Amino acid sequence: MNSNSAAHREVTHHWFGWVTVPGHGPAWARGHVTAPLCAPHEQIYRLIAAWLRERGCVVPADLSQAITVLPGQITPVPPADDTTPRSA
């Protein structure tokens, strides 16, 4: 198996939605999260919830009701360390 196998691939999901910031009220939040290609959708929401909590936001029990996660884009695999000269 080589380093380009699907097991090592990642997917980036963009997300957005309204969250509550104590002392300030509702706020629009958006961002992106990168996880292994095989990560379940629940893991994506857990990563987003952790990020929101770190910033003091209130995270509802069912985050999927407040945040929209867009379909992911596969993160390009960086080229292997290759010192072979290439012609122009």
C-alpha positions as CSV (number, residue, x, y, z in Angstrom):
1,M,0.0,0.0,0.0
2,N,1.4,3.4,-0.8
3,S,1.0,6.8,1.0
4,N,-1.8,7.9,-1.4
5,S,-4.2,5.3,-0.1
6,A,-7.7,6.4,1.0
7,A,-6.8,5.5,4.6
8,H,-4.5,8.5,4.8
9,R,-6.8,11.0,3.0
10,E,-8.6,13.8,4.7
11,V,-11.7,15.7,3.9
12,T,-12.4,19.4,4.7
13,H,-16.0,20.4,5.5
14,H,-17.1,24.1,5.6
15,W,-19.8,24.9,8.1
16,F,-21.9,27.9,9.2
17,G,-24.8,28.7,11.5
18,W,-26.1,30.8,14.4
19,V,-24.7,30.2,17.8
20,T,-25.2,31.9,21.2
21,V,-22.5,33.8,22.9
22,P,-23.2,34.4,26.6
23,G,-23.4,38.1,27.4
24,H,-23.7,39.0,23.7
25,G,-26.6,36.9,22.3
26,P,-26.8,35.3,18.9
27,A,-23.8,35.4,16.6
28,W,-23.1,34.1,13.1
29,A,-20.3,31.6,13.0
30,R,-18.6,29.8,10.1
31,G,-15.4,27.9,9.5
32,H,-14.0,24.6,8.3
33,V,-12.9,21.4,9.8
34,T,-10.6,18.7,8.4
35,A,-11.0,15.1,9.5
36,P,-10.1,11.7,8.1
37,L,-12.0,10.7,5.0
38,C,-13.7,7.8,6.9
39,A,-14.8,10.0,9.9
40,P,-18.4,9.7,10.7
41,H,-20.6,12.8,10.5
42,E,-20.9,12.8,14.3
43,Q,-17.2,13.3,14.6
44,I,-17.4,16.4,12.4
45,Y,-20.0,17.9,14.7
46,R,-17.9,17.0,17.8
47,L,-14.9,18.8,16.3
48,I,-17.0,21.9,15.5
49,A,-18.6,21.8,19.0
50,A,-15.1,21.7,20.6
51,W,-14.0,24.7,18.6
52,L,-17.1,26.6,19.5
53,R,-16.8,25.8,23.3
54,E,-13.1,26.9,23.2
55,R,-14.4,30.3,22.1
56,G,-17.1,30.5,24.8
57,C,-20.1,29.7,22.7
58,V,-23.1,27.7,24.0
59,V,-23.3,24.4,22.1
60,P,-26.8,22.8,21.9
61,A,-27.2,19.1,22.6
62,D,-28.0,18.6,18.9
63,L,-25.6,20.8,17.1
64,S,-26.9,19.7,13.7
65,Q,-30.0,21.8,14.4
66,A,-28.0,25.0,14.6
67,I,-25.0,24.3,12.2
68,T,-25.1,23.4,8.6
69,V,-22.1,21.3,7.4
70,L,-21.5,21.4,3.7
71,P,-20.3,18.3,1.7
72,G,-16.6,17.8,2.1
73,Q,-13.8,18.3,-0.3
74,I,-11.0,15.8,-0.3
75,T,-7.8,17.5,0.9
76,P,-5.0,17.0,-1.7
77,V,-2.3,14.7,-0.7
78,P,1.1,16.5,-0.6
79,P,3.6,15.1,-3.1
80,A,6.1,12.6,-1.7
81,D,9.6,13.8,-1.0
82,D,11.0,13.3,-4.4
83,T,14.3,14.8,-5.6
84,T,14.0,13.5,-9.1
85,P,14.6,16.3,-11.6
86,R,11.7,17.1,-13.8
87,S,11.9,18.5,-17.3
88,A,10.1,21.8,-18.0
